[in-house]
Amino acid sequence: MKRAQKVLVRNMSPAAETLLDEGIPFETLDFVYEKSRNFDTLTKNLAAEVKRRAEGCDLCYCVEGGVFEDRAASLLKSVAVIEGVSKSASAAAAAGLTGGYGTVSAYDIGKAKLALPLVVYDLDDPLLAGDVKLLLAEKFGDEAPACYIEGECVKRIPLYEADRQSIYSPRTALVLYEIPLLEKKRFDFEDFLAILRRLRAPDGCPWDRVQTHESIRINAIEEAYELVDAIDRHDPERMCEEAGDVLMQSVFHTLIEEEAGNFTANDMLSEVCEKLITRHTHVFGADKAEGAEGALSVWDKNKMTEKHQTTYSDAVNDVPACFPALLRAQKIAKRVEKGGWDAATLENFERKFKEEYGELKEAVRAGDEKAISEELGDVLFCAVELGRAVGKDCEMALLDTVKKMQKRYTCYENLVRADGKDPTLLTQAEKDEYYRRAKHADP
């Protein structure tokens, strides 16, 4: 600094004041803060000002703490770096951290992957401290053990007090300590894996340890249906619970394969992330898509390429055999249409339904049980085509009708019994009247 032709400091701070004691002349860039709209703009403006003033002279730019903790300094190229003691290292030492820990500027915290223990530096404003607190509390919990550091002040606090301190400056830091698994109030995916691995460990849960893919395969279907039921009930609290149960089933099967050495949780996550990228080439690539239908066409095209499906028959035969019959029929009908079969229209449905219904009546008249079953299937498949023609999901439509029937019959029976009658001994006229009243009573 004494040999430099010009010395700049980022801002006037206790560290900068030591230059006065050494008799080193310098200029501050405090004015750049005043003309910058936000932190990103400040970073660029500081770097530009340093470059401008360095033209034609040997300049030394001084920042408090570690050089690479300063974003503006990181933008400068072809410079000699003389590193100092970083803010994060100083804060970690003051808080008593040993071993590894993560560090992040308070201004960059929204972009960082956060893990404990963690040092947050540059906490120079109470409003910023509030934003940092909310973000960290969402991930680690309001009462996560923390340490507020400001100069010589080192104070243990719960995280929710991070924005309630009296002083905030460029030297202020917040340190969050590691939390034992069983003391956590908030968990992440790594915690989730750790818990399930513990349950599957030799000294874990006897029930979890003996499960196989086959023994719990039905659970995945049950949990998926429970999630769908929560969605139908518009119940966010239950949705949250059931979505977690669906995830647990997926990860449980993944860990069984991890134990067998076939693939890991990271393999599973990598594959689904890669699939999302490679199938959304209208978002991450050069393809174009207009509206939801266009996006779906791009997805289907990329899916066929990914699965090495060279014919439409490959796609048709790829529909899982374990799907419920109605859902499987919808999937196959959609794929055969893409392969050139008749489109699902009302006109095509009417023509095909008359034909198949006539064949069913003929099979019934002939008493041909095998033909009746076959023709009934054809008629039901026509209903699937009707659903597609009017743009509705047959599986959901039928489920809604079943629920409506349950509700309506319950009302029907209550009305009958309220009149002191037996619902199994009514005349047709009485049945019609009670049905009309039950239907009218539907909300």
C-alpha positions in Angstrom: 0.0 0.0 0.0 2.9 2.3 0.7 4.4 1.6 -2.7 1.2 2.1 -4.6 0.7 5.3 -6.6 -3.0 5.4 -5.5 -4.9 3.7 -2.7 -8.7 3.2 -2.8 -10.8 1.7 0.0 -14.3 0.4 -0.6 -15.8 2.3 2.3 -14.8 4.1 5.4 -14.6 1.5 8.2 -12.5 0.7 11.3 -10.1 -1.2 9.0 -9.7 1.9 6.8 -9.0 4.1 9.8 -5.8 2.1 10.5 -4.4 3.5 7.3 -4.5 6.9 8.8 -2.3 5.7 11.7 0.2 4.4 9.1 0.2 7.7 7.2 -1.0 6.1 4.0 -3.2 8.5 1.9 -6.3 7.0 0.4 -9.7 7.8 -1.1 -12.9 6.0 -0.3 -15.7 4.9 -2.7 -18.5 5.6 -0.3 -20.1 7.9 -3.0 -20.6 4.8 -5.2 -23.0 3.4 -2.6 -25.1 6.5 -2.8 -25.6 6.3 -6.5 -26.3 2.5 -6.7 -29.9 1.3 -6.8 -29.2 -2.2 -5.3 -26.4 -4.6 -4.4 -25.9 -6.0 -7.9 -25.6 -2.4 -9.3 -23.2 -1.5 -6.5 -20.9 -4.4 -7.3 -20.7 -3.4 -11.0 -20.3 0.3 -10.2 -17.5 -0.4 -7.7 -15.6 -2.6 -10.2 -16.0 0.0 -12.9 -14.8 2.8 -10.7 -11.7 0.9 -9.7 -10.9 0.1 -13.3 -11.3 3.7 -14.3 -9.0 5.0 -11.6 -6.4 2.3 -12.3 -5.8 3.4 -15.8 -2.1 4.5 -16.2 -1.1 4.0 -12.6 -0.2 1.4 -10.0 -3.4 1.2 -7.8 -4.2 -0.7 -4.7 -7.9 -1.4 -3.9 -8.5 -2.4 -0.3 -11.5 -4.2 1.0 -12.3 -5.3 4.6 -12.0 -9.1 5.1 -11.1 -11.7 2.5 -10.7 -10.4 -1.1 -12.9 -13.2 -2.6 -15.7 -12.3 -0.2 -16.0 -9.0 -2.0 -18.0 -9.4 -5.2 -16.6 -6.2 -6.8 -13.1 -7.5 -6.3 -14.0 -10.8 -7.9 -14.9 -8.9 -11.1 -11.4 -7.4 -11.5 -9.1 -9.3 -13.8 -5.3 -9.5 -14.1 -4.7 -8.2 -10.6 -2.4 -9.3 -7.8 -4.3 -10.5 -4.8 -3.0 -10.1 -1.2 -5.4 -12.0 0.9 -6.5 -10.9 4.4 -8.3 -12.7 7.2 -11.8 -13.2 5.9 -14.9 -11.9 7.6 -16.4 -15.4 7.7 -13.2 -16.9 9.2 -13.1 -14.2 11.9 -16.8 -14.7 12.7 -16.4 -18.5 12.8 -13.5 -18.2 15.2 -15.5 -15.8 17.4 -18.4 -18.1 17.4 -16.2 -21.1 18.3 -16.7 -23.1 15.1 -14.2 -25.7 14.3 -13.9 -27.9 11.2 -15.8 -27.2 8.0 -18.6 -24.7 7.6 -20.4 -22.8 4.8 -20.1 -19.1 4.2 -22.3 -16.7 2.3 -22.8 -12.9 2.0 -26.1 -11.8 3.3 -26.6 -10.2 -0.1 -26.2 -13.5 -1.9 -28.1 -15.8 0.5 -31.1 -16.1 -1.8 -29.0 -17.8 -4.5 -26.9 -20.1 -2.3 -27.3 -23.7 -1.3 -27.4 -23.5 2.5 -26.2 -26.1 5.0 -25.2 -26.0 8.6 -22.9 -24.9 10.2 -23.2 -21.6 8.3 -21.6 -18.1 8.5 -23.5 -15.2 7.0 -21.4 -12.0 6.7 -22.2 -8.5 5.4 -25.2 -8.3 7.6 -25.1 -4.5 7.5 -28.7 -3.5 7.6 -31.7 -4.4 9.9 -34.1 -4.8 6.9 -31.6 -7.1 5.3 -31.2 -9.0 8.6 -35.0 -9.5 8.6 -35.0 -11.0 5.1 -32.1 -13.2 6.0 -33.9 -14.4 9.1 -37.0 -15.3 7.2 -35.1 -17.3 4.6 -33.0 -19.2 7.2 -36.0 -19.8 9.5 -37.9 -21.4 6.5 -35.0 -23.8 6.1 -33.8 -24.3 9.7 -36.6 -23.2 12.0 -37.2 -20.0 14.0 -35.3 -21.3 17.1 -32.2 -22.6 15.4 -29.2 -21.8 17.6 -27.2 -18.8 16.3 -24.6 -16.3 17.2 -24.7 -12.5 16.5 -21.2 -11.0 16.0 -20.6 -7.3 15.8 -17.0 -6.2 16.4 -16.1 -7.4 19.9 -19.8 -8.3 20.7 -20.4 -12.0 20.5 -23.8 -13.1 21.6 -25.7 -16.4 21.4 -29.3 -15.9 20.2 -32.1 -17.9 18.7 -32.5 -17.2 15.0 -35.7 -15.3 15.4 -33.7 -12.5 17.1 -31.4 -12.0 14.2 -33.1 -8.8 13.2 -33.7 -7.5 16.7 -30.1 -6.3 17.5 -29.1 -2.7 18.1 -26.2 -2.5 15.6 -25.7 -3.6 12.0 -22.6 -2.8 10.0 -20.3 -4.2 7.3 -18.6 -6.2 10.2 -21.8 -7.8 11.4 -22.1 -11.5 11.0 -24.5 -14.3 11.9 -23.3 -17.8 12.6 -25.7 -20.8 12.7 -24.6 -24.0 14.5 -25.2 -27.6 13.5 -28.4 -29.1 14.9 -28.6 -32.8 15.9 -31.1 -34.7 13.8 -33.4 -35.4 16.7 -33.5 -31.8 17.8 -34.4 -30.4 14.4 -37.7 -28.6 13.7 -37.2 -28.3 10.0 -35.7 -31.1 7.8 -34.3 -31.3 4.2 -34.0 -34.1 1.7 -30.7 -35.2 3.2 -32.3 -35.6 6.6 -35.1 -37.6 5.0 -32.6 -40.0 3.5 -30.7 -40.2 6.8 -33.9 -41.2 8.7 -34.9 -43.9 6.2 -31.4 -45.3 6.1 -31.4 -45.4 9.9 -34.7 -47.3 9.8 -33.2 -49.8 7.3 -29.9 -50.2 9.3 -29.2 -53.5 11.0 -30.1 -52.0 14.4 -33.0 -50.0 12.9 -36.7 -50.8 12.8 -37.4 -54.6 12.5 -40.4 -54.0 10.2 -38.6 -51.6 7.9 -35.6 -53.8 7.6 -37.5 -56.8 6.2 -39.5 -55.0 3.6 -38.9 -55.7 -0.1 -40.2 -54.1 -3.3 -42.9 -56.7 -3.5 -44.0 -56.5 0.1 -44.8 -52.7 -0.1 -45.6 -52.3 -3.8 -49.3 -51.8 -3.1 -48.5 -49.0 -0.6 -47.4 -46.8 -3.5 -50.8 -47.1 -5.1 -52.6 -46.6 -1.8 -50.6 -43.4 -1.0 -51.1 -42.0 -4.5 -54.9 -42.5 -4.2 -54.9 -40.8 -0.7 -53.1 -37.8 -2.3 -55.7 -37.7 -5.0 -58.4 -37.8 -2.4 -56.8 -34.9 -0.5 -56.7 -33.0 -3.8 -60.4 -33.7 -4.4 -61.2 -32.5 -1.0 -59.2 -29.2 -1.5 -57.4 -29.9 1.8 -53.9 -28.4 1.7 -52.9 -29.7 5.1 -53.8 -33.3 4.1 -52.2 -32.8 0.7 -48.9 -31.8 2.4 -49.1 -35.0 4.5 -50.0 -37.3 1.6 -47.5 -35.9 -0.8 -44.8 -36.7 1.8 -46.1 -40.3 2.0 -45.9 -40.6 -1.8 -42.4 -39.3 -1.7 -41.5 -41.7 1.1 -42.7 -44.7 -1.0 -40.5 -43.6 -3.9 -37.4 -43.1 -1.7 -38.0 -46.3 0.2 -37.8 -48.3 -3.1 -34.7 -46.3 -4.1 -32.9 -47.1 -0.9 -33.6 -50.8 -1.4 -31.9 -50.6 -4.7 -29.1 -48.5 -3.2 -28.4 -51.3 -0.7 -28.3 -53.8 -3.6 -25.7 -51.5 -5.4 -27.9 -50.8 -8.4 -28.6 -47.1 -8.1 -28.6 -44.4 -5.4 -30.9 -41.5 -4.5 -28.6 -39.2 -6.4 -28.9 -41.4 -9.5 -32.7 -41.2 -9.1 -32.7 -37.4 -8.7 -30.2 -36.9 -11.6 -32.3 -39.0 -13.9 -35.6 -37.1 -13.2 -33.8 -33.8 -13.5 -32.2 -34.7 -16.8 -35.6 -36.0 -18.0 -37.2 -32.7 -17.2 -34.5 -30.8 -19.1 -34.4 -33.1 -22.2 -38.2 -33.4 -22.5 -38.8 -29.6 -22.2 -36.7 -28.6 -25.2 -39.2 -25.8 -25.8 -38.0 -24.3 -22.5 -34.3 -25.5 -22.3 -33.6 -26.0 -26.0 -34.4 -24.8 -29.5 -37.9 -26.2 -29.9 -41.0 -24.0 -30.0 -44.4 -24.8 -28.5 -47.6 -22.8 -28.6 -49.9 -23.5 -25.7 -50.3 -26.6 -23.6 -51.0 -28.9 -26.6 -47.8 -27.7 -28.3 -45.8 -28.3 -25.2 -47.3 -31.8 -24.8 -46.4 -32.7 -28.4 -42.8 -31.7 -27.8 -42.8 -33.8 -24.6 -44.1 -36.8 -26.5 -41.7 -36.5 -29.3 -38.7 -36.2 -26.9 -40.0 -39.1 -24.8 -40.2 -41.4 -27.8 -36.6 -40.4 -28.7 -35.4 -41.0 -25.2 -37.0 -44.4 -24.9 -35.7 -45.4 -28.3 -39.3 -45.9 -29.6 -39.0 -46.0 -33.3 -42.7 -46.9 -34.0 -46.0 -45.9 -32.5 -46.5 -49.5 -31.5 -43.5 -49.2 -29.2 -45.3 -46.3 -27.4 -48.6 -48.1 -27.3 -47.1 -51.2 -25.8 -45.1 -49.1 -23.2 -48.3 -48.2 -21.3 -47.9 -49.9 -17.9 -50.0 -53.1 -17.6 -50.8 -52.4 -13.9 -52.8 -49.2 -14.7 -56.5 -49.3 -13.9 -58.3 -50.5 -17.1 -60.0 -47.1 -17.7 -56.8 -45.1 -17.3 -54.9 -47.6 -19.5 -57.5 -47.4 -22.2 -57.2 -43.6 -22.3 -53.5 -43.8 -22.6 -53.6 -46.3 -25.4 -56.4 -44.6 -27.2 -54.4 -41.4 -27.2 -51.3 -43.1 -28.5 -53.0 -45.0 -31.3 -54.5 -41.8 -32.5 -51.0 -40.3 -32.8 -50.1 -43.4 -34.8 -52.8 -42.7 -37.4 -56.0 -44.3 -36.1 -59.3 -42.3 -36.2 -59.4 -39.1 -34.1 -61.6 -38.9 -31.1 -64.6 -36.9 -32.3 -68.3 -37.0 -31.5 -69.1 -38.2 -35.1 -66.6 -41.0 -34.9 -68.0 -42.0 -31.5 -71.6 -42.1 -32.7 -70.7 -44.3 -35.7 -68.5 -46.6 -33.7 -70.9 -46.9 -30.7 -73.8 -47.9 -32.9 -71.7 -50.6 -34.5 -70.3 -52.0 -31.2 -73.7 -51.7 -29.4 -75.3 -53.7 -32.2 -72.7 -56.4 -32.0 -73.2 -56.6 -28.2 -77.0 -57.0 -28.6 -76.4 -59.7 -31.1 -74.0 -61.5 -28.8 -76.6 -61.4 -26.0 -79.3 -62.7 -28.2 -76.9 -65.6 -29.2 -76.0 -66.3 -25.6 -72.3 -66.3 -26.5 -70.6 -65.5 -23.2 -67.2 -65.0 -24.7 -68.6 -62.7 -27.4 -70.6 -60.7 -24.8 -67.5 -60.0 -22.7 -65.6 -59.0 -25.8 -68.3 -56.7 -27.2 -69.0 -55.2 -23.8 -65.3 -54.2 -23.7 -65.6 -52.6 -27.1 -68.6 -50.6 -25.9 -66.7 -49.4 -22.8 -63.8 -48.5 -25.0 -66.2 -46.3 -27.1 -67.0 -44.5 -23.8 -63.3 -43.7 -23.4 -63.2 -42.3 -26.9 -66.3 -40.2 -26.1 -64.5 -38.8 -23.1 -61.5 -37.9 -25.2 -63.8 -36.4 -27.8 -65.2 -33.9 -25.3 -61.9 -33.3 -23.7 -62.6 -34.9 -20.3 -60.7 -37.5 -18.2 -62.8 -40.6 -18.1 -61.2 -41.9 -14.9 -62.0 -38.7 -13.0 -65.4 -38.3 -14.6 -66.4 -41.8 -13.5 -65.0 -41.3 -10.0 -67.0 -38.1 -9.7 -70.2 -39.9 -10.8 -69.5 -42.7 -8.2 -69.2 -40.1 -5.5 -72.4 -38.4 -6.6 -74.2 -41.7 -6.7 -73.1 -42.5 -3.1 -74.2 -39.2 -1.9 -77.5 -39.3 -3.8 -78.4 -42.8 -2.6 -77.7 -41.9 1.0 -80.1 -39.0 0.7 -82.6 -41.3 -1.1 -82.5 -43.9 1.6 -82.8 -41.3 4.4 -85.9 -39.9 2.7 -87.5 -43.3 2.4 -86.8 -44.3 6.0 -88.0 -40.9 7.3 -91.4 -41.9 5.8 -91.2 -45.3 7.6 -90.7 -47.3 4.5 -88.3 -50.1 3.4 -86.2 -49.0 0.4 -86.3 -52.6 -1.0 -90.1 -52.7 -1.0 -91.0 -49.6 -3.0 -93.1 -49.5 -6.2 -91.5 -48.1 -9.3 -93.5 -44.9 -8.9 -92.3 -44.5 -5.3 -88.7 -45.1 -6.4 -89.0 -42.5 -9.1 -90.5 -39.9 -6.7 -87.8 -40.5 -4.0 -85.1 -40.4 -6.6 -86.5 -37.1 -7.9 -86.5 -35.6 -4.4 -83.0 -36.9 -3.7 -81.7 -35.4 -6.9 -83.4 -32.1 -6.2 -81.7 -32.1 -2.7 -78.2 -32.3 -4.2 -76.3 -29.1 -3.5 
